[in-house]
Amino acid sequence: MDGRMFDHPDFENSTQSWRLGAVIFTLRALGWPVETIEIPSPTRHCPDRVIALYKLDSKYTAQALATSGDAQ
């Protein structure tokens, strides 16, 4: 909710869950416009590897915080 972009390792470290895809799917199904930014992340074994970063625009995070009653 702080506007940062995050990837799967960030999600796992914060939540102890591997279910990022399910969370993104649910947020989108609920109408939240989660952005996906694909970036190259090659490895020796997979030179064409691409990973996704996810972000919710700050205007939507402010809306979510206000809705949840956590607005500062």
C-alpha positions, 0 to 999 in steps of 0.5 A: 500500500506504499506505492512500491513495485514488488516481485514474487520474492518481495511478496514471499518475504513479506507474507511467507506465501507463494500465492502472489498470482492468486492475490493479483488475480483476486485484486483484478477480479475485484476491479483494482487496476494492478499494473504489471511491468515485465523486465528482463531477468536473464540467468545462465540457464534461461537467457530469455527469462522475464519477470513481472513487477506489480504496482498499484498506482498511488491514487488507488492505494489512497482510495484503498486506505480510505476505504479500510479506515487506515488513512493517515 
